[in-house]
Amino acid sequence: MTAGSRPAEPAHPSGLLVVAEVRWAGLATVAFLAGLAARALGGPVVLAWVLFSICYLSGGWEPALSGVRALQRKILDVDLLMVVAALVAAAIGQQLDGALLIVIFATSGALEAVATQRTRDSVRSLLSLAPEQATRLGADDREEVVDAALLAVGDLVLVRPGERVGVDGLVVEGTSEVDQATITGEPLPVTKDIGAEVFAGTLNGTGVLRVRVLRATLTRSWVGPVRASTVGPDRVVIPKLFVERVEQRYSVAMIACTLALFLVPLAFGATLQATLLRAMTFMIVASPCAVVLATMPPLLSAIANAGRHGVLVKSAVVMERMAQTTTICFDKTGTLTEGTPRVAEVRLVGGDGMDEPTLLSLAAGAERPSEHPLARAIVAAAAEAGLVVPPAQAFLAIPGRGVEALVMGRSVQVSRPAVLGACAVGEMVAALESSGHTAVVVTVDGKAAGVLGLTDRLREGAGDSVAALAALTGRVPVLLTGDNARAARLLAAATGISDVRAALLPEDKMAAVHELQGDGAIVTVIGDGVNDAPALAAADIGVAMGRSGSDLAMSSADAVIIRDDLATLPALIGLSAHAKRVVVQNLVFAVTAITVLVAIDLLGKLPLPIGVAGHEGSTVIVGLNGLRLLSARAWRRAAGI
């Protein structure tokens, strides 16, 4: 095993069922549905009782434990209140109502647990980027394989072809092309020679580099941002839903009123049975079942609807906050663009009878043995044009320069313009590069025959999506990219973006997000690479691309666009706004219903069956209203279709 490689790490379990809260919530739901079916089909009463009891135990023990622990900290939260309300409902014969409440709360807790677990696990993906060992060069070029963590500033490190760079440093000897998309997002490898800076975690090409260490391991270019984006379990902070932000006051008030209704009449000589019945009736009608259902079903329905249309939203909190976005930040490569180069233009020097198909065929033949992204793009262009790619002989790849080969008996060289001086093709190269293309010169038998212009393709509908997001948020999106300023400005002009911030490292993107937030913006970041993960985590909402996105980007993000369709993003924000409106409608109705029922119970006499009917009726109404967001019409409305 070489110093720049590492053994495969054991796969970590994935999937929802590895989260304990999901398993308990699933068991509670299954038991509830089975109990409901047993009751509806006229099964034995004891069977329904056992099934509902399983629902209570599996879905209620964790909220009950959480509530007890909160009580120990002198906090009365809604978790404990819901368990007490469910038990009271069961005590007066409304076991079905209590079980439904348990299922709702268990499901909500499971969603938050999944989001938290994914945040904790994401650090593993990034730490595997950089090798654990490196080859340090000592006196007389003596090689020593050491832990990368032991390297000090000033040490000299050898990086062989195909290895990952283990340090941030300066090249002191050698030339190679380094793929640093994981750090800067640039779609093409960058030539590194003496004096160039390389970053830990990037992938060396075919050359050999000697690198002088610039930064110790714990201050590498990406380590700080990683720690900011993937914090430990004790530091994970999940924002609360609106209904949860008022739970403490409501819980205290409800318990106080229930106790007062029970104790005060007893103090004045009221009978125990009548007083207990009235207090229990109050407990039922004042319990916030309808308030809970006012919030969760609309948000969960919106999440399900978004999922059917290719967007995975990780929690109800995220769905609630999407509509608050005031500023959108886009990554460039792999987000607004497809992230892979393609041949966009073929230009001929002329005068030697060479035509475009022949030039492209010869270039593809020379590049076919190469693994370089530009080579793959040239071979793919020839295949798309229906050309036969001839075999190459005497193939030679020169790091930082290009390739040479004999193709169909002719000497073919595909090189960067700077290598050739490119006198005869200088104007062609300048024109292509000024329009944002990467130019490569093809020489045949020692003479420049033509120039190929390669570029990264803009995603279909990217401009329309940018315009739609600008209309929704009131501000044109911002472009945050590690690519060069010229390429960034050209792409921004094509999509209508005016605020362009280029040549950014991961920590620079994160700093840009914090700067926008400091100005009062609610920031949503859309990205795909490991280099975007810190910004995704720092943003109020992080959205990752699903097909092209890295594991770390998707685990750091709050939502994932599964099919990389940018048109779903404005639809998602519109759906979030619709869900919030439904939540407000439900809350108004639920609070009104609770207020009326409580007033009747306090000022008059509310029979228990009528109280339960009113309470459950309001709960069903707000639940059904929230389920409207499951419809295809809701998505079309959000997307403006």
C-alpha positions in Angstrom: 0.0 0.0 0.0 1.5 3.4 -1.0 1.6 6.4 1.3 -1.1 8.2 -0.6 -3.6 5.3 -0.4 -5.6 4.0 2.5 -7.6 0.8 3.1 -11.2 1.0 2.6 -13.1 1.9 5.7 -15.9 -0.3 6.8 -19.2 0.8 5.4 -21.3 2.6 7.9 -24.9 1.5 8.1 -27.3 3.7 6.1 -31.0 4.0 5.8 -33.8 5.2 8.0 -34.1 2.0 10.0 -30.7 2.4 11.6 -32.2 5.3 13.6 -33.8 4.0 16.8 -36.5 6.7 16.8 -37.6 5.6 13.3 -38.0 2.0 14.4 -40.0 2.9 17.5 -42.2 5.3 15.5 -42.8 2.6 12.8 -43.8 0.0 15.5 -46.2 2.5 17.1 -47.8 3.3 13.7 -48.2 -0.4 12.8 -49.7 -1.2 16.2 -52.1 1.8 15.9 -53.3 0.8 12.4 -53.7 -2.8 13.5 -55.7 -1.8 16.6 -57.9 0.5 14.4 -58.6 -2.3 12.0 -59.4 -4.7 14.9 -61.9 -2.2 16.3 -63.4 -1.4 12.9 -63.8 -5.1 12.0 -65.5 -6.0 15.3 -62.6 -8.0 16.7 -62.1 -8.9 20.3 -61.9 -5.9 22.6 -58.9 -7.3 24.3 -57.0 -7.5 21.0 -57.6 -3.8 20.2 -56.6 -3.0 23.8 -53.3 -4.9 23.5 -52.5 -3.4 20.1 -53.1 0.2 21.3 -51.1 -0.6 24.4 -48.2 -1.6 22.2 -48.6 1.7 20.4 -48.5 3.6 23.7 -45.4 1.8 24.9 -43.4 1.9 21.7 -44.2 5.4 20.7 -44.5 7.0 24.1 -41.6 5.8 26.2 -39.0 8.1 24.6 -41.2 11.3 24.7 -42.1 10.4 28.3 -38.4 9.9 29.2 -37.5 13.2 27.5 -40.3 14.9 29.4 -39.1 13.5 32.7 -35.6 14.6 32.0 -36.9 18.1 31.1 -38.8 18.2 34.4 -35.5 17.5 36.2 -34.2 20.6 34.5 -37.3 22.5 35.7 -38.7 22.6 32.1 -42.2 21.4 31.3 -42.4 20.5 27.6 -45.1 19.3 25.3 -43.6 15.8 25.1 -44.6 15.0 28.6 -47.9 16.8 28.2 -48.8 14.7 25.2 -48.1 11.5 27.0 -50.1 12.6 30.0 -53.0 13.7 27.7 -52.8 10.3 26.0 -52.9 8.4 29.3 -55.9 10.6 30.5 -57.7 9.8 27.2 -57.1 6.1 27.8 -58.3 6.4 31.4 -61.7 7.8 30.3 -62.1 5.2 27.5 -60.7 7.2 24.6 -57.7 4.9 23.9 -57.9 5.5 20.2 -57.5 9.3 20.6 -54.5 8.8 22.8 -52.9 6.3 20.5 -53.3 8.7 17.5 -51.6 11.5 19.6 -48.7 9.1 20.4 -48.2 8.2 16.7 -48.1 11.9 15.7 -45.5 12.7 18.3 -43.4 9.6 17.6 -43.3 10.4 13.9 -42.2 14.0 14.5 -39.4 12.9 16.8 -38.2 10.4 14.3 -37.9 13.0 11.6 -35.7 15.2 13.8 -33.6 12.2 14.8 -32.9 11.3 11.2 -31.7 14.9 10.4 -29.5 14.9 13.5 -27.9 11.6 12.7 -27.1 12.5 9.1 -25.3 15.7 10.3 -23.2 13.7 12.8 -22.2 11.1 10.3 -21.2 13.5 7.5 -17.7 14.1 8.9 -16.6 10.6 8.0 -17.1 11.3 4.3 -14.7 14.3 4.3 -12.1 12.8 6.5 -11.6 10.0 4.0 -10.5 12.5 1.4 -7.0 13.1 2.7 -4.6 10.2 3.1 -3.7 9.2 6.6 -0.1 8.7 5.6 2.5 10.6 3.4 6.0 10.0 2.1 8.3 12.4 3.9 11.7 13.1 2.3 14.7 13.4 4.6 18.3 13.9 4.1 19.8 12.5 0.9 16.2 12.0 -0.4 15.6 9.2 2.1 11.9 8.2 2.0 9.9 7.7 5.2 6.2 6.8 5.3 4.7 8.7 8.3 1.3 9.7 9.6 0.1 12.8 7.9 -0.8 14.3 11.3 2.9 14.2 12.2 4.0 16.4 9.3 5.3 19.8 10.3 5.5 23.1 8.4 8.6 23.0 6.2 8.7 19.2 5.7 9.3 17.9 2.2 6.7 15.4 0.9 6.8 13.2 -2.2 3.5 12.8 -4.1 3.5 10.0 -6.7 1.2 9.7 -9.7 -2.4 8.8 -8.8 -1.9 9.6 -5.1 -4.0 12.0 -3.1 -2.0 15.0 -1.8 -1.7 14.7 1.9 -0.8 18.3 2.8 -1.3 21.9 2.0 2.0 23.0 0.4 4.0 24.5 -2.3 5.5 22.5 -5.2 9.3 22.7 -5.2 10.0 20.2 -7.9 8.1 18.5 -10.6 5.1 19.1 -12.9 1.7 17.5 -12.9 -2.0 18.1 -13.3 -4.0 18.0 -10.1 -7.7 17.4 -9.8 -8.8 19.8 -7.1 -12.5 19.8 -7.7 -13.1 18.6 -4.2 -11.6 21.9 -2.9 -12.2 24.6 -5.5 -14.9 23.1 -7.7 -13.0 23.6 -10.9 -14.2 21.1 -13.5 -10.8 20.5 -15.0 -7.4 19.5 -13.5 -5.0 22.3 -12.9 -1.4 22.2 -14.0 1.0 22.5 -11.0 4.7 23.2 -11.3 7.3 24.9 -9.2 5.8 27.5 -6.9 2.2 26.4 -7.3 0.1 25.7 -4.2 -1.6 22.3 -3.7 -4.3 21.3 -1.2 -4.7 18.3 1.0 -7.3 15.9 -0.4 -6.7 16.8 -4.1 -5.8 14.0 -6.6 -2.4 14.1 -8.4 -2.3 13.2 -12.0 0.6 11.5 -13.9 3.5 13.6 -12.7 5.7 13.3 -9.6 5.7 16.3 -7.2 7.8 17.3 -4.3 5.8 19.5 -2.0 6.9 21.7 0.9 4.4 21.6 3.7 2.7 25.0 4.3 0.2 24.2 7.0 0.0 21.7 9.8 -2.7 19.0 9.6 -5.2 20.7 11.9 -5.0 23.9 9.9 -5.5 22.5 6.5 -7.6 24.4 4.1 -10.7 22.3 4.7 -10.3 21.0 8.3 -11.7 24.1 10.0 -14.7 24.4 7.7 -15.4 20.6 8.2 -15.5 21.0 11.9 -17.9 23.9 11.5 -20.1 21.9 9.2 -20.1 18.6 11.0 -20.3 19.2 14.7 -20.5 16.5 17.4 -23.7 15.2 18.9 -23.5 17.4 21.9 -23.4 20.5 19.7 -26.1 19.8 17.1 -28.7 22.5 17.2 -32.0 21.9 15.4 -34.3 24.9 15.1 -37.8 24.5 16.4 -41.1 24.5 14.7 -43.4 27.4 15.5 -45.7 25.3 17.6 -42.7 24.0 19.6 -41.5 27.5 20.4 -44.6 28.2 22.5 -44.9 24.7 24.1 -43.4 25.6 27.4 -45.9 28.4 28.2 -48.8 26.4 27.0 -47.8 23.3 28.9 -47.4 25.2 32.2 -50.7 27.0 31.7 -52.7 23.9 30.9 -51.3 21.9 33.8 -52.0 24.8 36.1 -55.5 25.2 35.0 -56.2 21.4 35.2 -54.9 21.3 38.8 -56.9 24.4 39.7 -60.1 22.9 38.3 -59.5 19.8 40.3 -58.2 21.2 43.6 -60.1 24.4 44.1 -63.6 22.9 43.9 -62.5 20.1 46.3 -61.3 22.7 48.7 -64.9 24.1 48.7 -66.5 20.8 49.3 -67.2 19.5 45.8 -67.5 15.8 45.2 -64.4 13.9 44.0 -66.1 12.2 41.1 -67.7 15.2 39.6 -64.6 17.4 40.1 -62.3 14.7 38.6 -64.6 14.3 35.6 -64.7 18.1 34.9 -60.9 18.4 35.2 -60.4 15.4 32.9 -62.8 16.9 30.4 -60.8 20.1 30.5 -57.6 18.1 30.0 -59.0 16.5 26.9 -60.5 19.6 25.3 -57.5 21.8 26.1 -54.9 19.2 24.9 -53.2 20.6 21.8 -53.9 17.6 19.5 -55.5 19.9 16.9 -52.6 22.3 17.3 -50.1 19.6 16.7 -52.0 18.4 13.7 -52.2 21.9 12.5 -48.5 22.0 12.0 -47.2 18.5 11.1 -49.6 17.2 8.5 -49.2 20.2 6.2 -45.5 20.1 6.4 -45.2 16.3 6.1 -47.7 16.4 3.2 -45.5 19.1 1.5 -42.4 16.9 2.1 -44.1 13.9 0.5 -45.3 16.0 -2.4 -41.8 17.4 -3.0 -40.4 13.9 -2.8 -42.7 12.7 -5.6 -41.3 15.5 -7.7 -37.7 14.8 -7.1 -36.8 16.8 -4.0 -35.9 15.2 -0.6 -36.6 17.5 2.3 -35.0 16.1 5.5 -37.3 17.6 8.1 -40.5 19.6 8.7 -38.3 22.4 10.1 -36.6 22.7 6.8 -39.9 22.8 4.9 -41.2 25.5 7.3 -38.1 27.6 6.8 -37.7 27.4 3.0 -40.3 30.1 2.4 -38.3 32.5 4.6 -35.4 32.6 2.2 -34.3 36.1 1.1 -31.0 35.2 -0.7 -30.1 32.3 -2.9 -26.4 31.3 -3.3 -25.4 29.0 -6.2 -22.3 27.0 -6.7 -21.2 27.0 -10.4 -19.6 23.7 -11.5 -22.0 20.7 -11.1 -24.9 23.0 -9.9 -25.6 25.7 -12.5 -23.5 23.6 -15.0 -23.4 19.9 -15.6 -19.9 19.6 -14.3 -18.3 17.7 -17.2 -16.4 19.3 -20.2 -17.6 18.9 -23.8 -16.3 19.9 -27.1 -18.2 23.0 -28.1 -16.2 24.2 -31.1 -13.8 22.8 -33.7 -11.7 25.4 -35.6 -9.4 24.7 -38.5 -6.2 26.4 -39.4 -6.8 25.6 -43.0 -4.5 25.3 -46.0 -3.7 21.6 -45.7 -6.9 20.0 -46.7 -7.9 19.0 -43.2 -11.6 18.9 -42.4 -13.4 18.9 -39.0 -14.3 15.2 -38.9 -10.7 14.2 -39.7 -9.2 16.6 -37.2 -11.6 15.4 -34.4 -11.0 11.8 -35.3 -7.2 12.2 -35.1 -7.4 14.1 -31.8 -9.7 11.5 -30.3 -7.4 8.7 -31.4 -4.5 10.4 -29.7 -6.5 11.1 -26.5 -8.2 7.7 -26.3 -5.6 6.0 -24.0 -5.6 9.1 -21.6 -7.7 9.3 -18.5 -7.8 13.1 -18.5 -11.3 14.7 -18.4 -10.4 16.7 -21.6 -9.4 13.5 -23.3 -12.7 11.8 -22.4 -14.6 14.9 -23.7 -12.7 14.7 -27.1 -13.3 11.0 -27.5 -17.0 11.5 -26.5 -17.4 14.2 -29.1 -16.0 12.0 -31.8 -18.4 9.2 -30.8 -21.4 11.6 -30.8 -20.4 12.7 -34.3 -20.5 9.1 -35.5 -16.7 9.0 -36.2 -14.5 6.0 -36.0 -11.8 6.6 -33.3 -8.6 5.0 -34.7 -6.1 3.3 -32.4 -3.0 5.1 -31.2 0.5 3.9 -31.1 3.6 5.2 -29.3 1.3 7.0 -26.9 3.0 9.5 -24.5 1.4 11.6 -21.9 3.4 14.6 -20.7 2.2 16.1 -17.4 1.1 19.7 -17.8 1.6 19.6 -21.5 -0.6 17.2 -23.3 -0.3 13.9 -25.3 1.5 12.6 -28.3 0.8 9.5 -30.4 0.9 8.0 -33.8 -2.6 7.8 -35.3 -3.2 6.3 -38.8 0.5 6.8 -39.5 0.5 10.5 -38.6 2.2 12.2 -35.6 -0.6 13.8 -33.6 -0.1 16.1 -30.6 -2.9 17.6 -28.5 -1.5 20.2 -26.2 -2.3 23.4 -24.2 -1.7 26.5 -26.3 1.0 27.8 -24.0 3.1 24.8 -24.8 3.3 25.5 -28.5 3.4 29.2 -28.4 0.5 28.9 -30.8 1.6 31.6 -33.2 -0.5 30.4 -36.1 -3.5 29.8 -34.0 -3.1 32.6 -31.5 -6.3 34.5 -32.6 -8.4 31.3 -32.5 -7.1 30.5 -29.0 -7.7 34.1 -27.7 -11.2 34.1 -29.2 -12.2 30.8 -27.6 -10.7 31.6 -24.2 -12.3 35.1 -24.1 -15.7 33.3 -24.5 -15.0 31.1 -21.6 -13.7 28.0 -23.4 -10.7 25.9 -22.6 -8.6 25.8 -25.8 -6.4 22.8 -26.9 -4.3 22.9 -30.0 -4.1 19.9 -32.3 -0.9 19.5 -34.4 -0.5 16.9 -37.1 2.9 16.0 -38.4 4.4 19.0 -36.6 2.0 21.6 -38.0 -0.9 23.3 -36.2 -4.0 21.8 -37.8 -6.8 23.3 -35.6 -8.1 24.2 -32.2 -10.7 22.5 -30.0 -12.8 24.6 -27.7 -14.2 22.8 -24.6 -16.6 24.1 -22.1 -18.9 23.1 -19.2 -22.5 23.0 -20.3 -25.1 25.1 -18.6 -27.9 23.1 -17.1 -31.1 23.2 -19.0 -33.4 25.9 -17.6 -30.8 27.3 -15.3 -31.5 30.9 -16.4 -35.3 30.4 -16.0 -34.7 29.0 -12.5 -32.5 31.9 -11.5 -35.2 34.4 -12.7 -38.0 32.6 -10.8 -35.9 32.5 -7.6 -35.2 36.2 -8.0 -38.9 36.9 -8.3 -39.7 34.8 -5.2 -37.1 36.2 -2.9 -36.9 39.8 -4.3 -33.1 39.5 -4.9 -31.1 38.1 -7.8 -29.1 35.0 -6.6 -25.4 35.1 -5.7 -22.8 33.0 -7.5 -20.1 31.4 -5.1 -17.5 29.4 -7.0 -14.0 28.2 -6.8 -13.6 28.6 -10.5 -11.7 31.5 -12.1 -13.3 34.9 -12.3 -13.6 35.0 -16.1 -15.4 31.7 -16.4 -17.6 32.7 -13.5 -18.6 36.1 -15.0 -19.4 34.5 -18.3 -21.7 31.9 -16.7 -23.3 34.6 -14.5 -24.1 36.7 -17.6 -25.7 33.7 -19.2 -28.0 33.1 -16.2 -28.7 36.7 -15.2 -26.6 36.7 -12.0 -24.9 40.0 -11.2 -23.2 39.3 -7.8 -20.3 37.0 -8.6 -17.7 35.8 -6.1 -15.0 33.7 -7.7 -11.8 31.8 -6.8 -13.2 30.9 -3.4 -11.9 28.1 -1.2 -14.4 26.2 1.0 -13.8 28.6 4.0 -14.3 31.6 1.7 -17.7 30.3 0.6 -18.6 29.8 4.2 -17.4 33.3 5.1 -19.5 34.7 2.2 -22.6 33.0 3.6 -21.9 34.4 7.1 -21.4 37.9 5.6 -24.8 37.7 3.9 -26.4 36.5 7.1 -24.7 39.3 9.0 -26.6 41.7 6.7 -29.9 40.2 7.8 -30.4 37.7 4.9 -32.0 34.3 5.3 -29.6 32.3 3.0 -30.2 29.2 1.0 -27.1 27.6 -0.6 -27.3 25.2 -3.5 -24.2 23.1 -4.2 -22.9 19.7 -5.2 -19.3 19.2 -4.1 -17.3 18.5 -1.0 -16.0 22.1 -1.3 -19.6 23.3 -0.9 -20.3 21.3 2.3 -19.2 24.1 4.8 -21.3 26.7 3.0 -24.3 24.3 2.9 -24.0 23.7 6.7 -23.5 27.4 7.4 -26.5 28.5 5.4 -30.0 28.7 6.9 -31.0 26.1 4.3 -28.6 23.9 2.4 -29.7 22.2 -0.8 -27.5 19.6 -2.6 -27.7 18.2 -6.1 -28.5 14.5 -5.9 -27.0 13.0 -9.1 -23.7 14.9 -9.2 -23.5 15.7 -5.5 -20.9 14.3 -3.2 -21.8 12.2 -0.1 -20.7 15.0 2.2 -22.7 17.7 0.3 -25.8 15.6 0.5 -25.4 14.7 4.2 -24.6 18.3 5.1 -27.6 19.7 3.2 -31.1 20.1 4.5 -32.7 19.1 1.2 -31.5 17.2 -1.9 -32.6 17.8 -5.5 -32.6 14.1 -6.5 -32.7 14.5 -10.3 -30.6 17.7 -10.5 -33.6 19.6 -11.9 -33.1 23.3 -10.8 -36.7 24.1 -11.8 -37.9 22.2 -8.6 -36.2 24.7 -6.3 -38.6 27.7 -6.9 -41.4 25.2 -6.8 -40.1 24.0 -3.4 -40.0 27.5 -2.0 -43.5 28.1 -3.3 -44.8 24.9 -1.7 -43.2 25.9 1.6 -45.0 29.2 1.4 -48.3 27.4 0.7 -47.7 25.0 3.6 -47.1 27.9 6.0 -50.4 29.5 4.9 -52.2 26.2 5.6 -50.4 25.9 9.0 -51.6 29.4 9.9 -55.2 28.5 8.9 -55.1 25.4 10.9 -53.7 27.1 14.0 -56.3 29.8 13.9 -59.1 27.1 13.6 -57.5 24.8 16.3 -57.0 27.6 18.8 -60.5 28.9 18.2 -62.0 25.4 18.7 -60.0 24.8 21.9 -61.0 28.3 23.2 -64.7 27.7 22.6 -64.6 24.2 24.2 -62.6 25.4 27.2 -64.9 28.4 27.6 -68.0 26.1 27.7 -66.4 23.8 30.1 -65.3 26.6 32.4 -68.5 28.8 32.2 -71.1 26.1 31.9 -71.2 22.3 31.8 -69.6 20.4 28.9 -70.6 16.8 28.8 -67.6 14.6 28.2 -68.9 12.9 25.0 -69.5 16.4 23.4 -66.1 17.6 24.6 -64.4 14.6 23.0 -66.5 15.0 19.8 -65.6 18.7 19.5 -62.0 18.0 20.3 -61.6 15.1 17.8 -63.8 16.9 15.2 -61.4 19.9 15.2 -58.5 17.6 15.0 -59.9 15.7 12.0 -60.7 19.0 10.2 -57.2 20.5 10.6 -55.7 17.1 9.6 -57.7 16.9 6.4 -56.9 20.5 5.6 -53.2 19.7 5.9 -53.5 16.7 3.7 -54.5 18.9 0.8 -50.8 19.6 0.2 -50.4 16.0 -1.0 -52.2 16.8 -4.2 -50.5 17.2 -7.6 -52.4 20.5 -7.9 -50.6 21.9 -4.9 -47.2 21.3 -6.6 -48.4 22.7 -9.9 -49.6 25.8 -8.1 -46.3 26.2 -6.3 -44.4 25.8 -9.6 -46.7 28.3 -11.4 -47.9 25.7 -13.9 
